[in-house]
């Protein structure tokens, strides 16, 4: 997967910190800004996955219910014909 812009910015800031081009205080600001957004993005991804899974489960439930209803209806029709 491609790195997000914030991920690249954070990696760049980390490199700058290692080379002592920025201070720990500045690096902590990059951490706050970049990592918070990355965590939120990961959370959004997880929520989207859950939503997609829920959609799949809903489709499966609907399919099973439709089959069950169809089977029950066919069984009812068969019983009605045998009584006549």
C-alpha positions as semicolon CSV with decimal commas, in nm:
position;residue;x (nm);y (nm);z (nm)
1;X;0,000;0,000;0,000
2;X;0,124;0,350;-0,075
3;X;0,230;0,571;0,211
4;X;0,001;0,859;0,296
5;X;0,134;1,213;0,278
6;X;0,131;1,238;0,657
7;X;0,329;0,916;0,683
8;X;0,591;1,054;0,446
9;X;0,601;1,387;0,634
10;X;0,650;1,201;0,962
11;X;0,925;0,986;0,815
12;X;1,097;1,299;0,685
13;X;1,069;1,468;1,024
14;X;1,214;1,156;1,188
15;X;1,510;1,176;0,953
16;X;1,553;1,544;1,031
17;X;1,547;1,467;1,404
18;X;1,808;1,193;1,366
19;X;2,033;1,437;1,183
20;X;1,961;1,694;1,459
21;X;1,813;1,938;1,208
22;X;1,503;1,972;1,430
23;X;1,463;1,956;1,808
24;X;1,277;1,702;2,021
25;X;1,008;1,964;2,082
26;X;0,955;2,012;1,709
27;X;0,955;1,635;1,658
28;X;0,690;1,593;1,925
29;X;0,473;1,841;1,733
30;X;0,516;1,632;1,418
31;X;0,427;1,323;1,622
32;X;0,108;1,485;1,752
33;X;-0,003;1,611;1,413
34;X;0,095;1,320;1,191
35;X;0,039;1,020;1,415
36;X;-0,299;1,141;1,536
37;X;-0,424;1,168;1,179
38;X;-0,272;0,832;1,088
39;X;-0,447;0,673;1,387
40;X;-0,775;0,833;1,283
41;X;-0,727;0,709;0,929
42;X;-0,665;0,356;1,057
43;X;-0,978;0,386;1,270
44;X;-1,177;0,495;0,964
45;X;-1,041;0,196;0,773
46;X;-1,150;-0,038;1,053
47;X;-1,497;0,121;1,061
48;X;-1,528;0,082;0,685
49;X;-1,428;-0,284;0,710
50;X;-1,689;-0,341;0,977
51;X;-1,950;-0,168;0,763
52;X;-1,859;-0,387;0,465
53;X;-1,873;-0,700;0,682
54;X;-2,213;-0,596;0,813
55;X;-2,338;-0,554;0,456
56;X;-2,214;-0,902;0,366
57;X;-2,378;-1,054;0,675
58;X;-2,702;-0,870;0,598
59;X;-2,701;-1,012;0,245
60;X;-2,635;-1,361;0,379
61;X;-2,916;-1,329;0,634
62;X;-3,156;-1,203;0,368
63;X;-3,059;-1,487;0,136
64;X;-3,106;-1,750;0,406
65;X;-3,437;-1,598;0,510
66;X;-3,559;-1,597;0,150
67;X;-3,461;-1,963;0,109
68;X;-3,624;-2,052;0,438
69;X;-3,944;-1,870;0,343
70;X;-3,946;-2,033;0,000
71;X;-3,888;-2,378;0,154
72;X;-4,163;-2,326;0,411
73;X;-4,401;-2,207;0,141
74;X;-4,323;-2,506;-0,081
75;X;-4,373;-2,742;0,213
76;X;-4,706;-2,576;0,295
77;X;-4,822;-2,611;-0,067
78;X;-4,720;-2,977;-0,069
79;X;-4,915;-3,041;0,252
80;X;-5,222;-2,864;0,114
81;X;-5,218;-3,079;-0,202
82;X;-5,189;-3,401;0,001
83;X;-5,496;-3,307;0,210
84;X;-5,712;-3,263;-0,101
